[in-house]
Structures are given as C-alpha cells and as structure tokens.
C-alpha cells in the first residue's frame, strides 16, 4: 500500500515540475505544436516514470542495482509478539505492529483515493454518454468528408473525434460556416480529441491534484491556438476571422471532451493570433527542459542512503521476504583481503534502525543505518577511515530496530589456524551459498533436536547466547568450529559438539568451483531458575492463543483499560511484559521488563495473567515452556 502512495506522490510531483516549467517558459510562445507535445509528454512521463525502479546513483554511475546472495541467518531474532495500542478514550485498536498490516491512516487515504477515482470514472463515462445521446437524437449530414451533427439552435459549434456538432441555422450561413468547419476539421485531422481523452484518463489517476485540471485546460486552449493558426494559413484575413470568433463564441459550457468556440478563451485567442515567434529566445528556453527532466528523474528515483564516504547503505531488494512482518534479521560478513566489513539486514516492515559496531576493547567504532528504513533487504558496508587496515580480533555489534535489539559477534582474521590443508581461501558470501540438506527448516530442526541444556548450566543458572563460527568445506564437511563468544557452564562445548556433528552440507560455489564458506551461528540458551525447567524461545511447534493471533489481539484490545491515574498525569509509552506459556497452556512468570508507571504496568500484568489457556508449545513431541515478550503501548488520543 505504501508503494501506491509513493507512486501517486512521485507522479504528482513530476506533473507539478513539468507544468511549472511550461507556465514559466513556453505558455506565452507561439510554438503551439511544441507546446502540445510538451504537455502530452508531461502526462506520459508523469504516469510511467514513477513506475520504473531506478536510482540517481545508478543513472549517473552506470551501475545496476546490486545483486547479491544473502548469507543464511540463524536465530538472530527472538520471537516477539506484536504490539497492542490502548487509547485513552476507552476505545482500543490493534496497531500495525501487532498485525503486520498497514497503518490505519494509510487505509483511510487509499479508501478516499479510490472513492475519488470512482467519481472521476463516473464523470468520464457520463461525458461519453452525453455525446452518444446527442449523436443518437441528432440529424447527421455529410459535408466535405466530415460528419456534421445538427444540434439544437443556439448550441455552440464543437467537434469530437470525426464529428462536428453545429447549429443548423449557422450551417445555412455559407459566408461564415466554411471557416468554422475548417477550424473544427483541423481539430479532427490532428486528433485533438484523443489528447483530451488521454488528459481525462490521467486526471482520473491524479484527481486530487489541482495541477491536472490546469493542464487539461491548457491543453485544450493550445488546441484552439493551433486551429486558429492553421485556419489563418487558409483564410489569411485576420480581421475577418477575428470578427468570426467574436460573433460565434459562446459562454455556454460544453462537454470537456470536446472543442468549441468559447467566449471565455476569446481574449487570449485573439492575443495569440497576433503573437510572433522568436526562434532564438525559444531555443535558449529549451535548455531549461533538461533541468525539468533532471528534477523529475530525481523525484522519481529510488532510495540510496549513504552514511559517509567510509560507509554506505544499499537497498538490495523489496521482494517478499521469508520472514514474519514483525521479525528482523542481520548477518555479518567480512573480507580481510578487501578490507571491509558488511552487514546484511532484512526488515519485515518499516522500522527505525541503527547498527553500532564495537572493537576488541569495547570501543564504539561506527554507527550505521541510522534512521527509518522500509521493508526490504539492505547491505551495510564499512571501510576503515583513511585506508587503514582492519585489525584482527573479535568485534561486537548491536542492531536496534524500533524497540528490538539484536547482539552479534564475529572474529575478523586473515587465516584459519585449524583449517584443512590447501583450504586457505575461505569466503563469507559466494555466488551459490552452501545449503544444509533439506534447507533452513531442517537445519533449525537439527539444532533444536540435538542441543541439550548442560546440567552444569542448569545448576549454575547459566543462560545466554553462544556465538559459534564454522566453515563449510569444499566437500560439504563442517570443520574449524570455534566459539567466538561463550557463556560457560558447558554450553560452549555443547554448541561445538552439535555443530561439528552436523551432516555434510551441499558446498558453496564461486565461478563454478566448490569453495570454503564461513558461517556464524548464535545459539541461545535460556534457563529459568524458578523450577529448574528449560524455557524455550523458539520450538518446533510454537504455542498459540485460542483462535490464533487475531483473537489474541482482540482479547488484549478489549480487556486492557487505560488507568485513570495515567490519563490524569498524561502518561504515555510502551510497557514491555515478559511471560511464559507453561506446559499446560497456562500463563506464568509475568513480569515487567520496562514500565512507565501510573498504573499502566499493573494493568498490563493483570490482563496478561487473566488470559485463557493457550495451546502449549511442543519440542520433540513433548509440551515445553515457551517465553514471550509483549510490548503494549498506551497512547492518549
């Protein structure tokens, strides 16, 4: 839905730019044929250019959009339920954060736009109907190859495609009618009616834009200037033709799809008849058209965001991502030989993002991708300042996306000490990435089914993420597994054991040759000291609220009430609640991760604790405990 609004906005901006240049440069010139085609090109460019997928960077650099293979991303996000908005007036609404749908006001804008389109189409159809009715009930006469339609006395003369509608009494005045018919014949021969139909169809798309109505009026005026100019080449008596225009111009409004002798346009037509051409001045004005085109191309170009000379963010793709709209994913890529570090970021929907990169000693090196970014995949590249070489060592990063945070760790090194002989070249991204047998779902299943929570970690209450790096060799074997950052308690050893025991992968390829490819996997160990029973964050079959996610959102929106104290003190904000879906589906261990006070925290806990039983999650066929985080936003409307 956002893409529709962006298209309409870019189309409207293009129209405004081109029309303003016309008003400033060409409107008063007598180069009527040029003006006609300029206005028509304005319509076509404003309609078609915003549909093209390009960027100014690519236009001037001559490069195409980057095509890359995204590194597989494992478990880099925690399963987090969507957000519920509670409004102060007692009416609750399910926010887009909860449902993954477009924001409500977008829906209202699109609905309003479609209503306008409906009426514009109806108006267009009505005008065709009016002309067709006039054709059916009027007398038709053939005159000099034209079809003349005799109209009610007093009706102004006008043309539409191959028809000339004329008062029969006027037709009998031979001294005047030939010039009038010649005028309308020029409209017919040059297919001016087709221009008006095109402009009318464009106005259906841009019905909300006042400039489109000025453009239609201007195009129709220019047709009259063309016809007047051509008639005078056949009947060069300007005074006689001027008198004819005055005598036969009408103040009666006719169908906008037709051409007629209009009194309202008479003064300007008489002025343009006497207007002389200045080719030299006109040629200088043509240079400004390039500026107009450049401005329109810039307005319609796609996003290219650059942090600085030393880093950039490239928009890779807005194709459908294989992730939930509420999910975020990030992977780190490093190339020692090329002296850069990259991050691949996938966003299920528009989010406010930021990546912080830290060095070996915890010092902040760089902040990337700061700002609001739309749904899609992005590649963030960092080169050290002043051409310095990236030192070897462990690097940490934190990725922020709205209220979500993902931590990562990777090791930047120029060699693999435990690598097999003749396997010195290890890639991070290749043309054909390695693939686990059966795909990503099977890899998740393997890890979940084979990693056991060490008893030592349970006794000590150790939990957290273990970051493991390994290499998929040319033959598909997994080797050189090592812990980049561990948590102890036997978790590091357990992670290494399971990774090393993985079956052979389908190896990656670069230029048709099998190559070694490096991967990082974060493995999250979560433990609850309360009952010495493992709490999972992701399991084979996730728990579900009775009736599904929509029912959960409905339950929350109907049951959470805005506390009076919070209303009185104008308290707004998000309350982050953590809870566990127990083995029997009941809700337990409800606690506030971050609150805003004034009764909002207590109200959130009350409603969560009173939720009906869920269908419990299962792991290896057994019901297990699963943890969730739920952000609830309180907002005064």
C-alpha positions as CSV (number, residue, x, y, z in Angstrom):
1,X,0.0,0.0,0.0
2,X,2.9,2.3,0.7
3,X,4.1,1.8,-2.9
4,X,0.8,3.1,-4.2
5,X,1.0,6.3,-2.2
6,X,4.7,6.7,-3.2
7,X,3.7,6.3,-6.9
8,X,0.9,8.9,-6.6
9,X,3.2,11.3,-4.8
10,X,6.0,11.0,-7.4
11,X,3.5,11.3,-10.3
12,X,2.0,14.4,-8.8
13,X,5.5,16.0,-8.2
14,X,6.5,15.2,-11.8
15,X,3.4,16.8,-13.1
16,X,3.9,19.9,-10.9
17,X,7.5,20.3,-12.0
18,X,6.8,20.0,-15.8
19,X,3.7,22.2,-15.6
20,X,5.5,25.0,-13.7
21,X,8.3,25.0,-16.3
22,X,5.6,25.2,-19.0
23,X,4.0,28.2,-17.3
24,X,7.3,30.0,-16.8
25,X,8.9,29.3,-20.2
26,X,6.5,28.3,-23.0
27,X,2.9,29.3,-22.3
28,X,3.3,32.7,-24.0
29,X,5.2,31.5,-27.0
30,X,3.5,30.8,-30.4
31,X,5.2,27.5,-30.9
32,X,1.9,25.7,-30.5
33,X,2.9,22.3,-31.9
34,X,5.8,22.1,-29.4
35,X,3.6,23.1,-26.6
36,X,1.1,20.4,-27.4
37,X,3.7,17.6,-27.4
38,X,5.3,19.0,-24.3
39,X,2.0,18.8,-22.4
40,X,1.4,15.3,-23.7
41,X,4.9,14.2,-22.7
42,X,4.2,15.6,-19.3
43,X,1.3,13.3,-19.0
44,X,3.2,10.2,-20.2
45,X,6.3,10.9,-18.2
46,X,4.3,11.6,-15.0
47,X,2.4,8.4,-15.5
48,X,5.2,6.0,-16.4
49,X,8.5,7.3,-14.9
50,X,7.4,6.7,-11.3
51,X,6.7,3.0,-12.2
52,X,10.4,2.4,-13.1
53,X,12.7,1.1,-10.5
54,X,16.0,3.1,-10.6
55,X,18.1,5.4,-8.6
56,X,20.0,8.6,-9.4
57,X,23.1,6.9,-8.2
58,X,22.7,4.1,-10.7
59,X,21.8,6.5,-13.5
60,X,25.0,8.6,-13.2
61,X,27.4,5.8,-12.2
62,X,26.2,3.4,-14.9
63,X,25.8,0.5,-12.4
64,X,22.8,-1.6,-11.9
65,X,21.2,-2.5,-8.7
66,X,23.4,-4.8,-6.6
67,X,22.5,-8.5,-6.9
68,X,24.0,-10.5,-4.0
69,X,23.4,-13.8,-2.3
70,X,22.3,-13.2,1.3
71,X,24.2,-15.1,3.9
72,X,22.0,-17.5,5.8
73,X,20.9,-16.1,9.1
74,X,20.3,-18.3,12.1
75,X,18.3,-17.4,15.2
76,X,19.3,-13.8,15.1
77,X,15.9,-12.7,16.3
78,X,13.8,-13.6,19.4
79,X,10.2,-14.5,18.8
80,X,8.4,-11.4,19.9
81,X,4.6,-10.8,19.7
82,X,3.3,-7.7,18.1
83,X,2.2,-4.6,19.8
84,X,-1.2,-3.5,21.1
85,X,-2.2,0.1,21.2
86,X,-4.6,1.2,24.0
87,X,-6.2,4.6,23.6
88,X,-7.1,6.8,26.5
89,X,-10.8,7.3,25.4
90,X,-11.5,3.7,26.1
91,X,-11.5,2.6,22.5
92,X,-8.8,0.2,21.7
93,X,-7.3,-0.6,18.3
94,X,-4.9,-3.2,17.1
95,X,-1.8,-1.5,15.9
96,X,0.0,-2.4,12.7
97,X,2.9,-3.6,14.9
98,X,0.7,-6.3,16.2
99,X,-0.9,-7.4,12.9
100,X,1.8,-6.6,10.3
101,X,-0.9,-4.7,8.4
102,X,-0.6,-1.1,7.0
103,X,-1.2,1.7,9.4
104,X,-4.9,2.6,9.6
105,X,-4.5,6.1,8.2
106,X,-2.9,4.6,5.1
107,X,-6.1,2.6,4.7
108,X,-8.2,5.7,5.0
109,X,-6.1,7.6,2.5
110,X,-6.3,4.7,0.0
111,X,-10.1,4.4,0.5
112,X,-10.5,8.2,0.0
113,X,-8.4,8.0,-3.1
114,X,-10.4,5.1,-4.5
115,X,-13.7,7.0,-3.9
116,X,-12.2,9.9,-5.9
117,X,-11.2,7.5,-8.7
118,X,-14.8,6.1,-8.7
119,X,-16.4,9.5,-9.1
120,X,-13.8,10.5,-11.7
121,X,-14.5,7.4,-13.8
122,X,-18.2,8.1,-13.4
123,X,-17.7,11.7,-14.7
124,X,-15.7,10.4,-17.6
125,X,-18.4,7.8,-18.5
126,X,-21.1,10.4,-18.2
127,X,-19.4,12.7,-20.7
128,X,-19.2,9.9,-23.2
129,X,-22.8,9.1,-22.6
130,X,-23.9,12.7,-23.2
131,X,-22.1,12.7,-26.6
132,X,-23.5,9.4,-27.6
133,X,-27.1,10.5,-26.7
134,X,-26.5,13.6,-28.8
135,X,-25.4,11.5,-31.7
136,X,-28.5,9.3,-31.5
137,X,-31.1,12.0,-31.4
138,X,-29.5,14.5,-33.9
139,X,-29.6,14.7,-37.7
140,X,-26.4,13.7,-39.5
141,X,-25.2,15.4,-42.7
142,X,-22.0,14.6,-44.7
143,X,-20.1,17.6,-45.9
144,X,-16.7,17.7,-47.5
145,X,-15.8,14.3,-45.9
146,X,-17.0,15.3,-42.5
147,X,-19.9,14.1,-40.5
148,X,-21.9,17.1,-39.3
149,X,-24.3,16.7,-36.4
150,X,-27.1,19.3,-36.4
151,X,-27.8,20.5,-32.9
152,X,-30.5,22.5,-31.1
153,X,-30.4,26.2,-32.2
154,X,-28.2,28.3,-30.0
155,X,-25.8,25.4,-29.2
156,X,-22.1,26.3,-29.8
157,X,-20.2,24.6,-32.5
158,X,-17.8,21.9,-31.3
159,X,-16.0,18.8,-32.5
160,X,-15.3,15.3,-31.1
161,X,-13.1,12.9,-33.0
162,X,-14.7,12.7,-36.5
163,X,-17.9,14.5,-35.6
164,X,-18.7,18.3,-35.9
165,X,-21.7,19.4,-33.9
166,X,-23.2,22.6,-35.4
167,X,-26.3,24.7,-35.2
168,X,-28.3,24.0,-38.4
169,X,-29.1,27.7,-38.8
170,X,-25.4,28.5,-38.7
171,X,-24.7,25.9,-41.3
172,X,-27.0,27.7,-43.7
173,X,-24.9,30.9,-43.4
174,X,-22.4,30.0,-46.0
175,X,-20.3,33.1,-45.6
176,X,-19.2,32.0,-42.1
177,X,-19.6,28.3,-41.9
178,X,-16.7,27.3,-44.1
179,X,-14.2,29.0,-41.8
180,X,-15.8,27.4,-38.7
181,X,-15.9,24.0,-40.3
182,X,-12.2,24.4,-41.3
183,X,-11.4,25.2,-37.7
184,X,-13.1,22.1,-36.4
185,X,-11.6,20.0,-39.3
186,X,-8.1,20.9,-38.0
187,X,-9.1,19.5,-34.6
188,X,-10.2,16.3,-36.2
189,X,-7.3,15.9,-38.6
190,X,-4.7,16.4,-35.8
191,X,-6.7,14.1,-33.4
192,X,-7.0,16.7,-30.7
193,X,-9.9,14.8,-29.1
194,X,-7.5,11.9,-28.4
195,X,-5.3,14.3,-26.5
196,X,-8.3,15.3,-24.4
197,X,-9.3,11.7,-23.7
198,X,-5.7,11.0,-22.6
199,X,-5.7,14.0,-20.3
200,X,-9.0,13.0,-18.9
201,X,-7.8,9.4,-18.1
202,X,-4.7,10.9,-16.5
203,X,-7.0,13.2,-14.4
204,X,-8.7,10.0,-13.1
205,X,-5.3,8.9,-11.6
206,X,-4.4,12.4,-10.4
207,X,-7.9,13.6,-9.5
208,X,-6.7,15.0,-6.2
209,X,-4.0,17.2,-7.9
210,X,-5.3,20.7,-8.9
211,X,-2.5,21.0,-11.5
212,X,-4.1,18.2,-13.5
213,X,-7.1,20.4,-14.2
214,X,-4.9,23.3,-15.2
215,X,-3.1,21.0,-17.6
216,X,-6.3,19.8,-19.2
217,X,-7.5,23.4,-19.6
218,X,-4.1,24.5,-21.0
219,X,-4.0,21.6,-23.5
220,X,-7.5,22.4,-24.7
221,X,-6.5,26.1,-25.1
222,X,-3.4,25.1,-27.1
223,X,-5.6,23.1,-29.5
224,X,-7.6,26.3,-30.2
225,X,-4.4,28.2,-30.8
226,X,-3.2,25.5,-33.3
227,X,-6.6,25.5,-35.1
228,X,-6.7,29.3,-35.3
229,X,-3.1,29.5,-36.7
230,X,-3.8,26.8,-39.3
231,X,-7.1,28.4,-40.4
232,X,-5.3,31.7,-41.0
233,X,-3.0,30.0,-43.4
234,X,-6.1,29.1,-45.5
235,X,-8.0,32.3,-44.8
236,X,-5.4,35.0,-44.1
237,X,-7.8,37.8,-43.4
238,X,-7.1,38.3,-39.6
239,X,-9.8,40.9,-39.1
240,X,-12.5,38.8,-40.7
241,X,-11.5,35.8,-38.7
242,X,-11.4,37.8,-35.5
243,X,-14.9,39.1,-36.2
244,X,-16.0,35.5,-36.8
245,X,-14.6,34.4,-33.4
246,X,-16.4,37.3,-31.6
247,X,-19.7,36.6,-33.3
248,X,-19.7,32.8,-32.7
249,X,-18.0,32.4,-29.4
250,X,-20.3,31.0,-26.7
251,X,-20.5,31.4,-23.0
252,X,-22.4,28.1,-22.8
253,X,-20.3,25.4,-21.2
254,X,-20.0,22.2,-23.3
255,X,-18.6,18.8,-22.7
256,X,-15.0,19.0,-21.5
257,X,-14.0,16.2,-24.1
258,X,-15.0,18.5,-27.0
259,X,-13.6,21.6,-28.7
260,X,-15.9,24.7,-29.1
261,X,-15.8,28.4,-29.8
262,X,-15.5,29.6,-26.2
263,X,-16.1,33.2,-25.2
264,X,-14.1,32.8,-22.0
265,X,-11.0,32.0,-24.1
266,X,-11.7,34.6,-26.8
267,X,-9.3,37.4,-25.5
268,X,-6.4,35.0,-25.2
269,X,-7.0,33.5,-28.6
270,X,-7.1,37.0,-30.2
271,X,-3.8,37.8,-28.4
272,X,-2.1,34.6,-29.6
273,X,-3.3,35.1,-33.2
274,X,-1.1,38.2,-33.4
275,X,1.8,36.7,-31.4
276,X,5.0,36.4,-33.4
277,X,7.6,33.7,-32.9
278,X,11.1,34.3,-31.6
279,X,13.2,31.2,-32.5
280,X,16.4,32.4,-30.9
281,X,14.8,33.0,-27.5
282,X,12.8,29.8,-27.8
283,X,16.0,27.8,-28.4
284,X,17.5,29.1,-25.2
285,X,14.4,28.1,-23.3
286,X,14.8,24.5,-24.5
287,X,17.9,24.2,-22.3
288,X,15.7,24.6,-19.2
289,X,13.8,21.5,-20.3
290,X,16.8,19.4,-19.3
291,X,16.6,20.9,-15.8
292,X,12.9,19.9,-15.6
293,X,13.7,16.4,-16.7
294,X,16.6,16.1,-14.2
295,X,14.3,17.3,-11.4
296,X,11.6,14.8,-12.3
297,X,14.1,11.9,-12.6
298,X,15.5,12.8,-9.2
299,X,12.0,13.0,-7.7
300,X,11.1,9.5,-9.1
301,X,14.4,7.8,-8.2
302,X,14.6,5.1,-5.6
303,X,16.3,5.4,-2.3
304,X,20.0,5.4,-2.0
305,X,21.2,6.2,1.5
306,X,24.8,6.9,2.3
307,X,26.2,7.3,5.8
308,X,29.5,8.9,4.8
309,X,32.5,8.3,2.5
310,X,33.6,5.4,4.6
311,X,30.3,3.6,4.8
312,X,27.1,3.2,2.8
313,X,23.7,1.5,3.0
314,X,22.5,-0.1,-0.2
315,X,18.8,-1.1,-0.7
316,X,19.1,-4.6,-2.1
317,X,15.5,-5.8,-2.5
318,X,11.9,-5.1,-1.6
319,X,10.8,-8.6,-2.7
320,X,8.7,-10.7,-0.3
321,X,11.0,-11.8,2.5
322,X,10.7,-15.2,4.1
323,X,10.3,-13.7,7.5
324,X,7.4,-12.7,9.6
325,X,6.5,-9.0,9.2
326,X,7.4,-8.4,12.9
327,X,10.8,-10.1,12.5
328,X,14.3,-8.6,12.0
329,X,17.4,-10.4,10.7
330,X,21.0,-9.4,10.5
331,X,24.2,-11.2,9.4
332,X,27.8,-10.0,9.5
333,X,30.2,-10.5,6.5
334,X,33.9,-9.8,6.5
335,X,36.5,-9.8,3.7
336,X,40.1,-9.5,5.1
337,X,41.6,-9.3,1.6
338,X,39.2,-6.5,0.6
339,X,39.5,-4.7,4.0
340,X,35.8,-4.3,4.7
341,X,33.0,-5.5,7.0
342,X,29.4,-5.8,5.8
343,X,26.1,-6.4,7.4
344,X,23.1,-7.9,5.7
345,X,19.8,-6.6,7.2
346,X,16.3,-7.9,6.5
347,X,13.3,-6.0,7.7
348,X,9.8,-7.5,7.7
349,X,8.3,-3.9,7.8
350,X,9.3,-0.3,8.1
351,X,11.4,0.3,11.2
352,X,13.6,2.9,12.9
353,X,17.0,1.2,12.8
354,X,20.6,1.7,14.0
355,X,23.7,-0.5,14.0
356,X,26.6,0.1,16.5
357,X,29.9,-1.6,15.8
358,X,32.3,-2.1,18.7
359,X,36.0,-3.1,18.7
360,X,38.1,-5.6,20.6
361,X,38.2,-3.4,23.7
362,X,34.5,-2.4,23.6
363,X,35.2,1.0,22.0
364,X,32.5,2.3,19.6
365,X,33.8,2.3,16.1
366,X,30.9,3.4,13.9
367,X,27.1,3.9,13.9
368,X,25.4,2.7,10.6
369,X,21.9,2.7,9.1
370,X,20.6,5.3,11.5
371,X,17.0,6.3,10.6
372,X,13.7,4.9,9.3
373,X,14.1,2.2,6.7
374,X,11.3,0.5,4.7
375,X,10.6,-3.2,4.4
376,X,13.3,-5.0,2.4
377,X,16.9,-6.2,2.5
378,X,19.9,-3.9,3.0
379,X,23.6,-4.2,2.7
380,X,25.7,-2.0,5.0
381,X,29.5,-1.7,4.2
382,X,32.2,-0.3,6.4
383,X,35.8,0.5,5.3
384,X,38.2,2.0,7.9
385,X,38.9,5.7,7.7
386,X,42.0,6.9,5.7
387,X,42.5,3.5,4.1
388,X,43.7,1.8,7.4
389,X,43.7,-1.9,7.6
390,X,41.1,-3.5,9.8
391,X,43.0,-5.1,12.8
392,X,42.3,-8.7,13.6
393,X,40.3,-9.5,16.6
394,X,36.7,-10.0,17.9
395,X,34.1,-7.5,17.0
396,X,30.7,-6.9,18.6
397,X,27.7,-5.2,17.1
398,X,24.3,-4.3,18.3
399,X,21.4,-3.9,15.9
400,X,18.4,-1.7,17.0
401,X,15.1,-1.9,15.2
402,X,12.4,0.1,16.9
403,X,12.3,-1.4,20.4
404,X,14.0,-4.6,19.4
405,X,17.7,-5.2,20.0
406,X,20.0,-8.0,18.5
407,X,23.6,-8.5,19.6
408,X,26.2,-10.2,17.4
409,X,29.8,-11.2,17.5
410,X,32.3,-12.1,14.8
411,X,36.0,-12.7,14.5
412,X,38.0,-10.8,11.9
413,X,41.1,-12.8,10.9
414,X,43.3,-13.3,7.8
415,X,43.8,-17.0,8.4
416,X,42.1,-20.1,9.8
417,X,44.6,-21.9,12.0
418,X,42.7,-25.2,12.2
419,X,41.7,-25.2,8.5
420,X,42.4,-28.3,6.4
421,X,45.4,-28.3,4.1
422,X,45.1,-26.4,0.8
423,X,41.9,-24.7,2.1
424,X,43.4,-21.3,2.7
425,X,40.7,-19.3,0.9
426,X,37.6,-19.0,3.0
427,X,34.7,-17.0,1.7
428,X,31.8,-15.4,3.5
429,X,29.5,-14.7,0.6
430,X,29.7,-16.6,-2.8
431,X,27.6,-16.9,-5.9
432,X,26.0,-20.1,-4.7
433,X,25.8,-20.3,-0.9
434,X,26.1,-23.7,0.8
435,X,22.9,-25.3,1.8
436,X,22.0,-27.6,4.6
437,X,20.4,-30.9,3.4
438,X,16.7,-30.2,3.3
439,X,17.0,-26.4,3.7
440,X,16.9,-24.0,6.6
441,X,13.9,-25.6,8.3
442,X,15.8,-28.8,8.5
443,X,18.8,-27.1,10.0
444,X,16.7,-25.5,12.7
445,X,15.1,-28.9,13.4
446,X,18.5,-30.5,13.7
447,X,19.8,-27.9,16.1
448,X,16.7,-27.9,18.3
449,X,16.6,-31.7,18.4
450,X,20.3,-32.2,19.2
451,X,21.3,-29.4,21.5
452,X,20.8,-30.3,25.2
453,X,20.9,-27.9,28.0
454,X,24.0,-28.9,30.1
455,X,23.3,-30.0,33.7
456,X,26.1,-27.8,34.9
457,X,24.5,-24.7,33.3
458,X,21.1,-25.6,34.9
459,X,22.7,-25.9,38.3
460,X,24.5,-22.6,38.0
461,X,21.6,-20.9,36.3
462,X,23.8,-20.0,33.2
463,X,21.9,-18.7,30.2
464,X,22.7,-16.5,27.2
465,X,24.0,-16.7,23.6
466,X,26.9,-18.8,22.4
467,X,28.3,-17.5,19.1
468,X,29.9,-20.3,17.0
469,X,31.9,-19.9,13.8
470,X,32.5,-22.8,11.4
471,X,33.5,-23.5,7.9
472,X,31.6,-25.5,5.3
473,X,34.4,-27.0,3.2
474,X,34.6,-27.7,-0.5
475,X,33.4,-31.2,0.1
476,X,30.5,-30.1,2.2
477,X,32.0,-31.1,5.5
478,X,31.8,-28.9,8.6
479,X,35.1,-28.1,10.3
480,X,37.1,-25.5,12.2
481,X,34.2,-24.9,14.6
482,X,35.1,-22.5,17.4
483,X,33.4,-20.3,19.9
484,X,33.6,-16.6,19.2
485,X,31.9,-15.7,22.5
486,X,30.7,-18.2,25.1
487,X,28.8,-18.3,28.4
488,X,30.4,-21.3,30.1
489,X,28.6,-23.9,32.1
490,X,29.2,-26.5,29.4
491,X,27.1,-24.5,26.9
492,X,30.1,-23.7,24.7
493,X,31.2,-27.3,24.5
494,X,27.6,-28.4,23.7
495,X,27.3,-25.9,20.9
496,X,30.6,-27.0,19.4
497,X,29.7,-30.7,19.7
498,X,26.4,-30.3,17.8
499,X,27.9,-28.1,15.1
500,X,30.8,-30.5,14.5
501,X,28.3,-33.4,14.3
502,X,26.3,-31.8,11.5
503,X,25.9,-33.9,8.3
504,X,27.7,-32.7,5.2
505,X,26.2,-29.6,3.5
506,X,25.8,-29.0,-0.2
507,X,29.0,-27.0,-0.8
508,X,29.1,-23.4,-2.0
509,X,30.3,-22.4,-5.4
510,X,32.2,-19.4,-6.7
511,X,32.7,-19.2,-10.5
512,X,31.5,-22.8,-10.9
513,X,34.1,-24.1,-8.4
514,X,33.4,-25.5,-4.9
515,X,34.8,-23.2,-2.2
516,X,35.0,-23.0,1.6
517,X,32.5,-20.7,3.2
518,X,32.4,-19.4,6.8
519,X,29.3,-19.1,8.9
520,X,28.4,-17.7,12.3
521,X,25.6,-19.2,14.4
522,X,24.3,-17.7,17.6
523,X,22.8,-20.4,19.9
524,X,20.6,-19.0,22.6
525,X,20.5,-20.9,25.9
526,X,17.6,-19.8,28.1
527,X,17.0,-21.1,31.7
528,X,14.5,-20.4,34.4
529,X,15.8,-20.8,37.9
530,X,12.2,-21.0,39.3
531,X,11.6,-24.7,38.6
532,X,14.8,-25.8,37.0
533,X,12.9,-26.4,33.8
534,X,14.2,-25.1,30.5
535,X,12.3,-22.2,28.9
536,X,12.5,-22.1,25.2
537,X,12.2,-19.1,22.9
538,X,11.7,-21.0,19.7
539,X,10.4,-24.6,19.5
540,X,9.2,-26.9,16.8
541,X,5.5,-26.1,17.4
542,X,5.0,-22.7,18.9
543,X,2.2,-22.1,21.5
544,X,-0.9,-20.5,20.1
545,X,-3.7,-18.4,21.7
546,X,-7.2,-19.9,21.3
547,X,-8.4,-18.7,17.9
548,X,-5.0,-17.5,16.7
549,X,-3.1,-14.3,16.8
550,X,-6.0,-12.1,15.7
551,X,-8.1,-13.4,18.6
552,X,-5.2,-12.6,21.0
553,X,-5.0,-9.0,19.7
554,X,-8.8,-8.7,20.1
555,X,-8.6,-10.1,23.7
556,X,-5.9,-7.6,24.6
557,X,-7.6,-4.6,23.0
558,X,-11.0,-5.4,24.6
559,X,-9.6,-6.1,28.1
560,X,-6.8,-3.6,28.7
561,X,-8.2,-0.3,30.2
562,X,-6.3,2.9,30.3
563,X,-5.6,3.6,34.0
564,X,-7.2,6.9,35.3
565,X,-4.0,7.9,37.0
566,X,-2.1,7.6,33.7
567,X,-4.8,9.7,32.0
568,X,-4.7,12.3,34.7
569,X,-0.9,12.6,34.5
570,X,-0.9,12.4,30.7
571,X,1.3,9.2,30.8
572,X,2.0,7.6,27.5
573,X,4.5,5.0,26.4
574,X,5.3,1.3,26.0
575,X,5.1,-1.3,28.7
576,X,7.2,-4.4,27.9
577,X,5.8,-7.5,29.5
578,X,7.5,-10.9,29.6
579,X,5.6,-14.1,30.3
580,X,5.8,-17.9,29.9
581,X,3.3,-20.2,28.3
582,X,3.6,-23.2,30.6
583,X,3.4,-26.9,29.6
584,X,-0.3,-27.0,30.4
585,X,-1.0,-23.7,28.4
586,X,-1.4,-21.6,31.5
587,X,0.4,-18.2,31.8
588,X,3.1,-17.8,34.3
589,X,6.1,-15.8,35.4
590,X,4.5,-12.5,34.2
591,X,6.9,-9.6,34.8
592,X,7.6,-6.1,33.6
593,X,10.8,-5.7,31.5
594,X,10.3,-2.0,31.2
595,X,7.4,0.1,32.5
596,X,6.0,3.6,32.5
597,X,4.2,3.6,35.9
598,X,0.9,5.3,36.8
599,X,-0.9,2.0,36.9
600,X,-0.1,1.0,33.3
601,X,2.4,-1.7,34.4
602,X,-0.1,-3.2,36.8
603,X,-2.9,-3.1,34.2
604,X,-0.7,-4.9,31.7
605,X,0.2,-7.6,34.2
606,X,-3.5,-8.1,35.2
607,X,-4.7,-8.7,31.7
608,X,-1.8,-11.0,30.8
609,X,-2.3,-13.1,33.9
610,X,-6.0,-13.4,33.2
611,X,-5.5,-14.7,29.6
612,X,-7.2,-18.0,28.8
613,X,-5.0,-21.1,28.5
614,X,-3.0,-21.4,25.3
615,X,-2.3,-24.4,23.3
616,X,1.2,-25.3,24.7
617,X,4.3,-25.4,22.5
618,X,5.9,-28.8,21.8
619,X,9.5,-29.9,21.4
620,X,10.3,-33.4,20.2
621,X,6.6,-34.2,20.8
622,X,6.7,-33.0,24.4
623,X,4.9,-29.9,25.8
624,X,7.5,-27.4,26.9
625,X,7.6,-23.9,28.4
626,X,8.0,-21.0,26.0
627,X,8.8,-17.4,26.8
628,X,7.3,-14.4,25.0
629,X,7.8,-10.7,25.1
630,X,4.9,-8.4,24.5
631,X,5.1,-4.6,24.1
632,X,1.9,-2.8,25.0
633,X,1.6,0.9,24.0
634,X,-0.5,3.3,26.0
635,X,-1.4,6.3,24.0
636,X,-3.7,9.3,24.7
637,X,-5.7,10.2,21.6
